[in-house]
Amino acid sequence: QVQLVESGGGLVQAGGSLRLSCVASVSFFRINTMTWYRQAPGKQREFVARIANGETEYIASVQGRFTISRDNAKNTVYLQMNRLKPEDTAVYLCHSPFYNSWGQGTQVTVSS
């Protein structure tokens, strides 16, 4: 089992930026794949981004605006979010598919 703790959310105006962090309780060298999901009120949880084997993948709506990265020495995965839009408003959660673990989430609110 691994614990994941997200941080970095907040309230930002449209066009602004935020960087989310997710710290794992185990060495990142043991975790190949990390993902970010989000869940808006009344909507299903949706995949946002994945990093695995040095490669990244994004949902189409954030391609070119969001960047996922990781720092193995800090056991941390990041989500840099630029040019934020009101439709990006959601709780953002990190996920380890290997451990099937989720963080508690961090709220991102983008005002128009």
C-alpha positions in Angstrom: 0.0 0.0 0.0 1.2 3.5 -0.7 -0.1 6.8 0.5 -0.4 9.7 -1.9 -0.8 13.3 -0.8 -1.7 16.1 -3.2 -1.2 19.8 -2.8 -1.0 23.0 -4.8 -4.6 23.6 -5.7 -6.4 26.8 -5.2 -8.4 29.6 -6.8 -7.0 31.2 -9.9 -8.4 33.4 -12.7 -8.8 32.1 -16.2 -5.5 32.2 -18.0 -3.5 31.7 -14.9 -1.3 28.8 -13.8 -1.0 26.3 -10.9 1.4 23.5 -10.2 0.1 20.5 -8.4 2.3 18.1 -6.4 1.7 14.5 -5.3 4.1 12.9 -2.8 4.2 9.2 -2.4 5.1 7.3 0.8 7.3 4.8 -1.0 10.3 5.3 -3.2 9.3 6.4 -6.7 11.9 4.1 -8.1 9.4 1.4 -7.3 6.5 3.1 -9.2 6.7 3.2 -13.0 3.4 4.8 -13.9 1.7 7.7 -12.2 -1.5 9.4 -13.3 -3.5 12.5 -12.6 -7.3 12.4 -12.7 -9.9 15.0 -12.0 -13.6 15.1 -10.9 -15.9 18.0 -11.4 -19.1 18.3 -9.4 -21.8 16.1 -10.9 -19.4 14.5 -13.3 -17.5 11.2 -13.6 -13.8 11.1 -12.7 -11.8 11.5 -15.8 -8.2 10.8 -16.8 -6.0 13.9 -17.2 -2.4 12.8 -17.7 0.0 9.9 -17.3 3.7 9.5 -17.1 5.3 6.1 -17.6 8.7 5.0 -18.9 9.6 8.6 -19.5 6.7 9.1 -21.8 3.6 11.2 -21.2 0.0 11.1 -22.3 -2.7 13.7 -21.9 -6.4 14.0 -22.4 -7.1 16.1 -25.5 -8.6 19.1 -23.7 -5.4 19.8 -21.7 -2.8 18.9 -24.4 -0.4 21.8 -24.8 -1.5 23.4 -21.6 -0.7 20.9 -18.9 2.6 19.1 -18.3 3.1 16.0 -16.1 6.6 15.4 -14.7 8.2 13.5 -11.8 11.1 13.8 -9.5 12.2 10.3 -8.3 14.5 11.7 -5.7 11.6 13.5 -4.0 9.0 10.7 -4.6 6.8 13.4 -6.3 4.8 13.7 -9.4 3.8 17.2 -10.7 1.1 18.6 -12.9 1.9 22.0 -14.2 -1.3 23.6 -15.4 -1.1 26.7 -17.7 -3.7 28.8 -19.5 -6.3 27.5 -17.1 -10.0 27.6 -18.1 -13.1 27.6 -16.0 -13.9 24.1 -17.3 -10.7 22.9 -15.6 -12.4 23.4 -12.2 -12.4 20.1 -10.4 -10.8 18.1 -7.6 -7.5 16.7 -8.9 -6.3 13.4 -7.7 -3.1 11.4 -8.3 -3.2 7.7 -8.7 -0.8 4.8 -8.7 -2.1 2.0 -10.9 0.4 -0.5 -9.5 -0.7 0.0 -5.9 -4.3 1.0 -6.9 -3.9 3.9 -4.5 -5.5 7.4 -4.7 -4.7 10.6 -2.9 -7.4 12.7 -1.2 -7.4 15.3 -3.9 -6.8 19.0 -4.2 -9.4 21.5 -5.3 -8.7 23.6 -8.4 -11.1 26.4 -9.0 -10.8 28.6 -12.1 -12.9 31.8 -12.2 -13.9 33.5 -15.5 
